[in-house]
Amino acid sequence: MTSSNQAKATAVETPPEAEAVVASLLPRLRSDRITYFPIRHHSPACAYHIRRFILEQRPVAVLVEGPMSFTSRIELLTDARCVCPVALFTNFIDKKGRLIHSNDQEIGVEAWPGHVLPDMGPARFAAYYPFCDYSPELVALRAGRVVGARLRFIDLEYGETILTQFLLRKELPKDLVLIESLTQDSHLRHSRYIKELAAQLGLRDFDEVWDHLFEAGWKSLNTDAFIDRLATYCAMARLGYNEEELRLDGTLAREQCMAGCILDELEKGDGPILVVTGGFHTVALPDLIASQPKRPQPVDFADDEVGVWLMRYSFDKLDSHSGYQSGMPSPAFYDRLWQLATETGDDADELCRQFERVAAEVLIEIAAETRKLNLPSLITTPDAIAAASMTQQLAAMRGHPWPMREDILDGVRSCFVKGELTVEGQLLLRLVRDVLAGNRVGKLPEGSDLPPIVADFHREARRFRIPIDRVEKKEYALELYRNATHRALSRFFHRLSLLGAPFGRFVDGPDFVTGTRLELMQERWETAWTPMVESSLIEASIYGTTIEEAAASRLKEAIESLEDEGAGRSTASAVKLLIRACRLGLHGQAKLLVPLVDIHIVEDPQLASVVQGLSQLELLHEARDPLEASYLTALPDLMAAAYQRACRLLYDAARCPEDSVDDVIRSLQMLREFVANAEEEVFDRELYDRGLAAIVATPPHEARSAVVGAAAGILYGEGRIGDEEIIGVVCGYFGGAIDDPRKVTGIIRGLLATACEVAWQLTEIMQALDEQFQSWDEKTFLELLPELRLAFASLTPRDVARIAEKISDLHQGESLGDLVHVELDEGDVQFGLKLNERVQDVLKSDGFTS
């Protein structure tokens, strides 16, 4: 750090009004009995000083921030065969409903207005506590094991933290499934003090401030000075928060628990202890210990409500740029520095040389990757040399003993980006982040216990005789209609897909959810084992301890998401979930969905959605055997309700938005098929006819004429109205009362979509249409030509020939010429018509037209 920057930092870190706080705190961080060591999670500088302190001072106990139940996994964490990155994964399933009912008052999610809320299952929460080789907590545990210290975690259990946070606020999270990190630095990251510090130092963000003050030259400070600087930094950040904020987010309860555990160790009185916690907590602990607080009352959890497992992790998930806000950015880069630091010893000059070499190697690797991937920004060797030189110069100018992460990034931006940073630079900078982040995956010691969901996957695989230790692909052809075991295996594969476990790939087969490929009798799947299968299942374990339970919870999450979409209901979406539940073999959830579907039917304002839902219900009813849905006895009632709702929506269908016309016409046709194909009098035909009549009776100035034409065509085709009525409806839109030519094209379009036979059966309609065409000038005709083409697009060649014959008769048998021109495509015709129009305009302007 340069002297000017050092002066700035000192001025900001200890303003006059805070000098008393800092002066009182620092002496109490270290004594003969206890040392409080503040850290930032995943900081190599903190890790370096902690290891040096433990190996030199040899405390009898090392206490680390983290849920107390993590203590049971310390032996695995510190095993030499445990290769980082790894993570401790913990969950909490509120099966006792503490978050819904507290002191006999409901504080959870409100029921749907006017309806009974179905049981969506208990709230589920999970969290990761990741470790890499330079994580200060893990380094403290490893070094503590070397010196024979007692090792333990001292924080509230994860479930206790969740209950504390939400019960104090008297609220639930928006989602009843929450996955988070236990190593959050959110208080520091969002501190007003640190933002002001960054501004005064001319630095861009929290991470650059941290590197500048702590990671740069970590061996230049002795451990006591490092602790004092970091404690001052954290104490100043904490002054920006009031006690009520910290109470409501659970911080104070957690710190009381930590203090209680520390007091337990102090009472043993057998030697000095070391407390390793996030710096934001560290600065509060000395005062707490002096007040002798009691640990918050422990929560009595059932065995199946909480769990802790060690799992493999990866560098890309540790990177703060990938969404892990608690982490340090660029974990692979910092890991290189850490490994060199542990190998180099205390020679500061040699360490600087080694770290400068790492920066150059990173730049060379980035350049090589751009060439390998053929990126537009091709980086040459001179570019890499220039970037390395720029990086070293930036580091020297900023007072860094070696190039830091931002020095390297600025060297890349200056020398590698050839063009606009926001355009050409984006792809390159993503590559740079990937190189700095790395993708290494950790390994667990043999004998590590598997999370229940992974064990369940192994059991199910053995039951179905599926090999899970081979990377070669294996194909399965499943007979859904004839083989119960195959149906069970299909459900297993679909559940894994829902959970995001990349084990089985759906190749082909009937899709009952979308209603496609239903003519197929088999499903074909392709399986292959990858390490990602296990890690994906561990992530999914928040949803349940078995594949079936987790899939059911994910489906419930989809149900809740459906409700969160807003007041507008979607019958089609609700029925899709019902079919999906059957496809997954989740019969309990399928029964839960029946009242939800009923509610959506009643409140759905969209005709197309209701009719699509009706179509899907009919599909589910017909596919009861492969979907094993015979238990859904309410299906006929749901179908009847959807039909009645659709018929009611017909009364306003003619007033639909322009972009919904095609959907409405399709819905009218689908309803026609339902009524015609019903084996029994399931659907009341009179309801449908009255709805169609209401469409036809809609005032022309309010109606979409295409919808009116389609409704009139159906009534005519089913014999509900005669020739005179249909002629009156259609010709009414041709009359002088309607002067919008688009109404004419619309009525023809709808009529031909549902009753094209009128074009050759009723001469009056064709004659009226012919007269309309002749009344239009050429410009009007050209403007409406695309809509006319759309209107006639549904006709077959035979239908076109019939209409041509009728038109020819209207003109005394005059030949219409070739109706099909194969030598021209649509674009040629449109271009010719436009060109002709332009020529006519030019001739007219020059006075060459009569």
N, C-alpha and C positions, 0 to 999 in steps of 0.2 A: 504494500500500500504506500502510495506517495505521501510525503509529509502533509501536503495540502489536504488530500483526501482524509488522512488520519485525523487532522484537526477538525474537518467537517464532521466526521463520524463521531468524534468525541463530543463535539458541541451538541449534536442532535441526541446522542445516547444519554447524556446526563444534563438536561436542562435544569435550571436552578430550582424549580418547584419540585423536582423529583430527587434531588440529591439526598434528601433525608431518607427517602424510601430505600435507595440503593445503598447508602452508607449503613443503614440498619440491617439490610439483608445479607450483604456479602460476608461479614464475619461469622454469621450463623450457618453458612453452608458447609463449613468444615470444622470438625472438632475431633478430639481423641476417640469419641464414641461413634460418630456418624459423619458421613460425607454425602451431601446431596449433589448428584451430578446431572445437570440439565443437558438434554440432547435434542437434536432434530432427528426424526426417524429417517433412516437410510442416509446418514451423513458420514462419509469416510473420516472427516476431521474429528468428529465426536468419537467414532470407533477407535481411532488411533490413540486418543488421549485416555479413553477408558481402559483399553488394554494395558497401556503403559502404567496407569495408576494401579490396576489390580495386581499386575505382576510385581510392582515395586512395593506396594503397601500390604498386600496379602490380607484383605478383609476376611472375617470369619463367615460373613453372610453377604450375598448379593441379591438385592430385591429389585425386581424389574416391573415396569408398567405392563399390564396385561391382565385379563381375567384370571382369577385365582385357579380355576380348573385347568389352565394351561400348564400348571406345575407338573401335572401327570405326564406331559409330553416332553419335559426337559431332557430326559435321558435319550429319547430319539433325536431331538434337535441337536444335541451335542455329540451324537455318535459320529465317528470319523467317516462312516459310510453314508452319512446324510450330505448330499451334494446340493448346494444352493443354485438357483432360488427354490425355496419351498414356502409353504404357508400353513399356518394353523387355521383351520376352518371350524367355525362354531355356529350353531343355530339355536333358535328359540321358537317354539311353536306354542302359542298361547291356548293350549287345549282346555285350560280351566276358565277361559273367558274373562280374565282379569281386566283386559282393556275395554271390554264391552260393558261390564257391570262393575262399578266401584261404589261402595257405600250405598248400594241399592239405587243408584242413579245411573241411567244409561248415558254414557259419554261417547259412544262410538258412532258408527255410521248411521245416518237417519234412514228409515225405511223409505221405499219409493212412495211418493205422495199418493195416498188413497189406496195403497196396496200393501200386502204382507210381504216383507222381505224374505226371500228364500234363504235357507242356510247356506252361506258361501264358505263355510268351514272356518277354522281358527286363523287368526292373523299369524303370518310366518315371517321370520326375520333371520338373516344370516349375515355373517361378516368374515372377512379375511384379515389375517395378521401376517403379512408377507415378510420374509427374511431373505436377504442376500448376504454374502460373506462380509460386507462392510456395514451391515445393520448394527448400530450400537448395542441394541438389546441382545442380539445373538453373540456378538463379540464379548459382551460382559458375561454371558452364561458360559461360553467356551473358556474364557480366561479364568472365570470363577471355578470351573471344574478342574482346571490345571492346578490351582492353588488349594483345592480341597474345600472350598467355601460351600455353605448351605445356599441353595438356589431356590428361588420361588417367585412367582408372579403375585402381584398384590392389589390388583384393581377389582372393581365390582365385576360380578359375572355379567356376561353380555345380556342375558335375559333381564337381570336386575336393572341394568342401564336403560334398556328399552322401556321397562315398566316405569322407571323413575321419570324419564323424559316425557312420556305421553300422559301419564297420570297427573303429573304436576301441571301440564298444560291443559289437561282435560280435553284431549283431542286424540285422534288417530291419524297416522300418515294417510296421504291420499290413496296409496296403494297398500293393500293388506299383505303384500309380499315385498320385502325390502332387502336388498343386498348392499352392504356398505363396507367400508374399511375401518379397522380399529386403530389405525395409525394416522389419524387425521391431524394435520397442522392447521386446521381451519381458523382457529383463533389468531394465530400468528399471520397467516396468509391474508386475512382480512383486517388486520390491525391498521387503524388510522395512523398510528405512530410510524409503522414500518413504511406505509405509503409516503408519508412526509419525508422519512429518511431517504427513501429511494429518490424522491424529487430533488432533495438537497445534494445528494451525491451524484446526480446526473445518471442514475441507473434506471433500467426499464421496468423491472418487475421484482417480485419477491425472490425468485430464484437467483437473479443476478446479484441482488443485495446480499443474499446468503453466501454465495461463492466469494464475493468481494471481501466480506468481513471475516469469513471463517474457513472456507476451503482453500483459499489462496495462502500458501505458506503455512500449512498447519503445524509444521515442525519449528516455526520461528518463535512460537509462544511456548512457555512452559505450561504444564497442566493447570496450575493454580490460576495463571493469568487467563488461560482459555476459559476456565469455569467462570471467572469473574466477568469476562466480556460477554459471554453467552447469557449469564444470569441477568446482567444489566439490560441487555437487549430484550429479554423476555419480560422482565419486570416492567420496563417502559411500555411494552405492548399491552400488558395486562391492565395498566392504568386506564386504558381506553374502554374498559368493560365495567359495568356496574354489577353489584352482587346479585341483583334480581335476574339479570340475563344469565349469569352463570348458574344460578339455582335452577332456572327453568330448563336449561339444556343438559342438566345432570352433572355438570362439572363439579359442583360443590359436594354432591353425594359421593362421587367417585373419589375425590380427594379425601373425604372423611374415611372412606374404606382404606385407602392407601395409608393414611395416618394410623389407623387402627392396627394394620399389619406391621407397620414400622415399630409401633409401641410394643407389640408382642415380641419382636426380636430384641429391642432394647432391654426388656425385662430379663432376658437370658443373661445379659451382662458378661458374656464370655469373650468379648473382643469387639473391634470396630466393625461397623457394617457400612455397606455402600448401597445407596438408593439411586437407581437409574430410571428417570422418568422424563417425559416430554417437558421442555423448559417452561412451558406455560404453567404446568402443575408444580414444578420444582420450587418456583419462587414463592408459592403459597404454603408449602409443607412445613417449614420451620415454625411459623406462627401456629399452625394447626397442632403440631406436636406439643408445643408449649401449653396449649389449652386442653390437652388430654381428651380429645373427642372420642365418642363411641362410634364404632362401626355401625352403619345403617342396618336395621333389622334384616337378616337374611331372608330370602324368599324360599319357600318350600316348593321346589320344582318336582314334578313327577319325572320318572326315569326317561320317558319318551318325549319330554318337552325340550330337553337340552342335549347337546352332544358336542364333542371336540374331536377333530381328526387332523392328522398331519397329511398334507397333500403336496404333490409336485406343483411347482409354479413356473412361470417363464418371465424372461426379461421384458418382453414386449408388454406384458400385463403390468409390470412394475413401473413402466415409464409414465410419468405424470401427463405426458402429451397424449396418451392413449385413453385418458379418462380417469386414471388413478391419481386423484388430486393430492393424496397424502404423500406421494413418492417424490424422490428426486428425479428430475428429467435425465434422460440418457444413461440408464443403468449400466450398459455394457462399457461405456467410456469410463465411468467412475470405478467399475470393477477392475479395469486395466490398471488404473492408478493405484487402487488398493493393493492389488497383487504385487505390483512393483514396490510399493511402500513397505510391504511385509518382507520382501526379499532384500531390499537395499540396505536396511539398517538405519543408523543415525547419521550417515554422511549426507548432509543437506545439499552440497554441491552436486554429488552424484545423482541424488534424487531429482534435482532440477533438470539435469541432462537427460535422465531417463524419461521424465515427463514431457520434455520437449520432443523427444523421439516418438512418444505416443501420439502427440498432436500431428506430427509429420506423417506417421503411418496411417492415421485416420484419414487425412486428406488424400493420400495415395490410394487408399481403399475406396474412397468415394469416387475418385477419378476413374478407377478401374471398373467400378459398378456402372458408371454412366456409359462406358464403352461396351460393357457386356450386355446392357439392356438397350443399346442403340438409342439413347435418349437424344432429343434434339440438341440439348446443351452438351456437346461432346467435349470432354475435358482432356486437354493434352498435358504432357509432362511439364512443359514450361508453365502452364496454368497452375499445376500442383506446386511447383517450386515457388511461384509468385505468391500463392496462398499461404504456404508455409512461412515465407518471409514476412508477409503481412501479419500473420497471426502472432509471430514473435514480437514484432514491432508494437502491435496493439497491446500485448501483455505488458511489455516494458513501459509503455506510455501510461497504462492504468495501474502500475505499481504491483503487478502480479509476478511472482518469482518464476512461474511457468504458465503456459497458455491455458486459460480456463475455457469452459464450454462456450461461453458467449464470444470469447476471442476467436475460437475456431469458426463459429457460425458467421461472425462478421468477416473473417477471411474468405469464407465460401461466398458470401453475398457479394463481396468486392471483386473477387477474381474468377469465380465459377459461373455466376449468373450473367449470361450474355443476352440482354434484352430487359424487358420490364420485369421487375421483381414480382409483381402481382400476376404476371402471365407466365412467361417462360420460367420464372424462378420457382413457381409453386411445385411443379413436379420434381425438380431437383431438390428442393428443401424437404419434401416428403422422403426422398431417398436418403438424405443426410440424417433425418430423424431416425429412420430405420437402422442405419449403420450405427449411430450412437446408442440406440436403444438395445440392439442385439435381439437374438431369439433363443437363447439358451434355455433349456428345460432342465429342472432339477431331478434328482433321484432320491428315493427313500431307502432307508436301511431295510434289509430283508426282515420279514416278520412284522412289519408295520401293520396295524389293524386297518382293515378296509372299512370305509363308511358303509352303513347298512345298505344304501342304494346300490353300491357297487357289488356287494355280496349278493344282493337279490338278482342283479344282472347275471352274475355267474351261475346262480341256481337256475334261473330261467333258461339260460343257454344250455346247461346240462340237461334240463327237462326236454328241450326240443332237439337235443343232440346237435347243437350248433358249435362248430369249432371256433374258439375265440383267441387262439394262439397262433393264427396263421395270417400272413399279410396277403396271401393269394386270394383272389376273388372267387366266390362260390355263388352259384345261381340257385334260386328256389322258384318252382312253379306251384302255386297254391290253388287248390280246387275249393273255391269259396262256397259253392252250392252243394257239394257232396261230401265234404270232409270236415268234421268238427275240429280236429287237431289243426288242420291247415287254417281254419278261421281263427283259432287261438294264436297261431304263429303270426298271422297277418296283423292281429291286434297288437302283438308284442312289437313288431317292426314299426307300426304306425305310432305307438307310444314313444319309442325311442326317437323317431323323427320329430315328434312334437317337442321332446325335451332337448333337441339339438345335438343328440349323440350321433356322430357320423359313422354308424356301424352298418345300417342297411340302406340301400338306395332303391327307391321305387323305380322300376323300369317301365312297366306297362300293366294295364288292367283297368277294370271299371272304376270310375271315380264317382261314387255315389253322392259326394258333397256338391260337385259341380254339375252332375247329371250328364257326364260325357263318357264315351267308350263303354256304354252299358251293355252292348252286345257281346262283350268279352266275358268268358266264364272263369278265367284264371287271372290271378295276380302274379306278376313276375318281379322278384327282388334279387338284388345282388349285394352280398355282404363281404366285408373285409375289415380286419382288425387294424386299428392304429392307436397309438398312445393317447390321442385326443379323445377317444371313446371314454376312457376312464376319467380324465379331467373334466370332460363335459358333464358326466354323470355326477361327479362331486359337486360341481356348480349347481346342478339341478336338485341336489339333495335338500336345498332350502324348501322345496315343494313337498318332500315326503321321503320316507325311509325305504319305500319300494318303488319300482317302476310304475305300478298301477296307481299308487297314492300320489306320486309326483305328477303323473299325467292328469289325474283328476284335479289336482290343485291348479295346474296350468289352464285346464279348461274353465275352472271357476274364475280364474283371472281374466280369461277371455269374456266370460259372462259379465264380469264387473266392468270391463272396458266397454262392452256394448252399452251398458247403462250410462257410462260416463260420456257417451257421444253427444248427449243433449236431449232435449225434450222430444225431438222427432224420433218416432219408433221405426224400426225396419223389420217387417215380418220376414223378409228373405234372409236377413242376417241371423235372426233368431232361429229360424228353421235350419239354416246351415249348421249352426252350433248343435242343434238337436241331432242331426244326421251324423255330425262329426263325433258326438258322444257315442252313438251306436257303433260307428266305425272303429272307435277305440275300445269298444267293449265296456264302457263306463256306464252301466245301466242305471246306477244310482243317480248319477248326474243327469242322465237323460230324463229320468222322472222329475228331477228338479226343474228341468227346462220347460216342461209342459206348461205350468202356469205362466212362465216368462213369455213363451210363444203366444199364449192366449192374450196376455196384456198387450203385446206388440200388435197383434191382429186388430184388437179393439181400437188402438190409438194410432195406427199407421195411416198417415195422410196420403200416401203415394199408391195409386192404383197399380202401377207396375210392380212395386215391391210386394204388395199383397198377392197379386196373381202369381208372381214368381214363387212366393212362399207356398201358395196352394199347389203349384206344380211340384215343388220339392216334397211336400207332404204326401202327395199321390205317389211319388217315386219311393218314398220311405215305406209307404203302405204296401207297394208291390214288391219291394226288396226285403221283406221281413225275414226271409230265411237266411240269406247270406249275412245280413246285419244282426240277426238274432234279436229282432225288435218286436216279437209277438206280444211281449208284456206291455207294450204301449197301447193299451186299450182305448186311450183317449184320441187316437188319430182320427177316426171318423168325425168326432165332434169338432176337432180343430179344423178339419177340412170344411165342414159345414159352416163354421164361424168365418173362415177365410173367404169362402164363396159369398156369404151374406155381406161381409164387409166390402168385398170387391163390387158387388152389385150396388151397394149404397154409394160408393165412390163414383159410379158411372154418372150420377146426376150432375157432377161438376167436371166430368172428364173433358167436355168440349172446350172448357175454359183453361186448359192446361197451358203451360209455357211452350213456346215454339220449339225449344230443343227437346221437349218430351213427347212430341207428336208421334214419332215412330214407336216409342215404348208403349204409348197408349193404344195405338192400332194393334200392335202385337198382343197386348193384353186382351183386347176385344176378341181377337182370333183364338187365343188360348182358352178363354172362357167358353167360346163357342164349342171348342173341341171337348172341354170337360162335360158340358151339358149333353153333347151328342153321344159321348162314349161311356157315360155312366151306366153301369150294369143295372142299377136300381134307381129309384127316384131319390137319389142322394141330394141332387140340386133342384131347387124349385125353379122351373123354367120361367115362370111368370115374373120372378124377381129380375131375371136377366133381361127379359123383353121390355119390362117397364123402364129399366135403366137405359136401354138402347133408345126407347121412344123419347126419354128425357133429353138424350143427346141430340136427337134429330130436331126436337122442339126448341133447342137453344137459339135465341135470337141471332141471326147471321152476323150482326155487328159485334157480338161478343164471342162467337164460336171460332174454333179452328176448323175450317171447312173440311180438311182432310179427315178429321175425326168424325165429323157429321157424315161424310160420304161413306166411311167404313161402317158406321152403325147402320145407315140406311141400306147398305149392301147386304149386311147380315140379315136384317129383317126381311128384305126381299128374297134372299136366297133360302130362308127358312119358311117362306110362305106367310109371313106375318103381316106384310103389306103387299098390295097388288101393283099392277103396272102404273095405274094413274098416280098412286101415292109416290112411287119412286121417281116418276117423271116430274111430278110437282116439286119434290124436294130438290132434285138436281137442277132442273130448269129455273127454279127460284133463284139459285145462285148465279144463273146466266143472265137473269133479267136486268132491266135498267136500274132496279133498286140497289143493286150491288155493283158499284163502279170500280172495285178493286180487282184487277185481272188475276191476282194471285189467289183470290177466293175460287176462281174458276179452275185453276190448275190443282188447287187443294181438293176440291170436291171430286174431281176426276181421279186424282191419286188415291183417295180413300176408297172410292167406289170400285175401282179396278183391283184394289188389294183384296177385297172381300167378296165381290160379285162381278168378276170380269165378263160374265156371260151377257150382262145387260148391253155391252157394247155392240153385239151383233143381234141380240134379240129385240131390242127396243130402238127402232129407227129414229124415234123422236129425240132421243138423247144425243145420238150421233149427229143428227141434223142441227140441233141447237148448238152443239159444240163446234160444228163446221162453220156455222154462222158467226160464232164468237171469234174463231180464228181469222175469218175474213174481215172482221171489224177492226182488228188490231193493225196498227202500222208495223212496218218492218222492225223498227227499233224495239217496240214492245214485245214483238214475237221473239226477237233475239234475247232480250232480257229474261224472258220466261222459258226459253228453250231448255235450260238445265232442269227446271222443275217439271217440264213436260216429259223430258226423258226419264226422270225419276218416276213419274206417274205411270209410264208405260213399261217400266223396267221389269215388273213382275209378270208380264205376259210371255207366253211361250211363242215360238215361231208360228205355230198353227193358229194361235189366237190373233197374232199380228196379221196373218193372211186373211182371216175372217173379217177383221175390222177394215182392212184395205178394200176388201170386196164391197163392204157396205158404203164406204166413202166413195168408191168408184161409181156405185149405183146412184149416189146423190148427184153426181156430175155426168149423168147420161152415159155411164160406162167408159168414161175417159181413162186412159191408162195412166197409172201413177208411176210408171217406170220401175227400175230395179229398187226394191225396198232394202236390200242389203248390199253394201259396197265393201267387199273384202279387201280391195286395194287401198282403202283409207282407214286410218284409225281415228279415234275420237279427237285427238289433238289436231289432226289435219283438218277435220271438218270444222272445228271451232276456229282454227286459224283462218280458214277460207271464208267463213261467215264474217268474222271481224274485218278481214281485208276488204271484202265486198262492201261492208258498211262504211269503211273509211273512204273507199273510192266514190261511193255514192255521195258522201258528204262533200268531197272535193269538187265533183262535177256540179253539184248543186250550188256551191259557193261561186263557181266560175260561170254560172248561168247556162249550163249545157243540159239541163233537165227541164222537161215540160212542166 
